[in-house]
Amino acid sequence: MAKIRIPTSLRSFTRNQPEVIAGGATVGEVLRQLEKSFPGIGPRLLDDKGAVRRYVNIFLNDEDIRFMQELDTPVKDADSITLIPAMAGG
C-alpha cells in the first residue's frame, strides 16, 4: 500500500491524519481507494470526468505525475504520494 501525504486543507476528510495509506496498482486506483476510505476527498482531487483537477498537483516519490503517466502511473507498496493543492492569491 502507498503512503499518501495529506495537506492541511484536506485533513478534515482524513480525520486530521497527515498521512494515510491506500492500495492500488496505479495512482488513479490509489486515489479511488482513498475516496472509498475517506468519502468526500475524491471530488477535491478529481473532476467529474475522473481527471486530476487543474489546481491539484500530485507527486509520486517527489515526481510530478503530469510528467509521468498521470493517473496511470504505476505505484509500488513502498511509494509515497503527495497531494498539493495549488495556492492562489495576489
N, C-alpha and C positions, 0 to 999 in steps of 0.2 A: 504494500500500500504506500502511496505517496504522501508526503507531509506537505500540507498546504498552509502557507503563512497568510493570515487574515489581517487586513488593515483595520485600524481602529474604527473607521467609518462603517465597516461591515460586521463588527464583532457582536452587535446586538442579535444577529441571526445565529451566531455560534455560541450563545450563552456566555459571551465575553471571553471566549477562548482565543488566544493569539495564534495558536496552531491547532490544526485538526488533521485527521488522516482520512483518506478516501481511496478506494480501489478503482482500477480501470487500466486498460491497455494503452489508452491514448489520453491526451489532455482533455478532449471532449468527453470521454467516458468518465474521467475523474470528476469533471465539473457536474455532470449529470448525477453522479453518485453523491456529490456534495449537496446538491439540491434535494435529493431524497432524504439525506440525513439532517439537513438544516433547511426546511422549507422557507422559501421567500428569497434566499440568496441568489438563486439562479437567474431570475429576471434582472437583477442588478448587474449581472455579468454578461448574459447573452440576450440578444434581441429576439423578436418573435419568429425569426427565420432560423434561429439557432446559431447565429454568428456572434463573435465577440463584439460587444458594444464598442463603438469607436473611442469612447473616453475611458476604457479599461485596458490596462496593459497587463499581460500575463507572461511571466518568466518561468522557464523550466531550467533549474540549475543555473540561474543568472543569465540565461539566453532568452531573448525576446522570441516568443513563438511565431511572431509575424515573419521572422527571417528563417524559420524552420518549416514545419509542415502545418502550421497553425493548429487547429483543433485535432488534426490527425497525427500530431507529433507523438511518437511512442513514449511511454512512461514506464520506468522500471521501479521496483519496490523501494529502492534507496533514494529515489529522486525527490526533489523539493520543488514545489510550485509556489510562486509568489504572486499575489494579486495586488495590483497597484492602480487605484482609480486616479485618473488624471485630475490635476488641480486647475482651477480656473480663477481668474480674478484680475485685478488691474492695479 
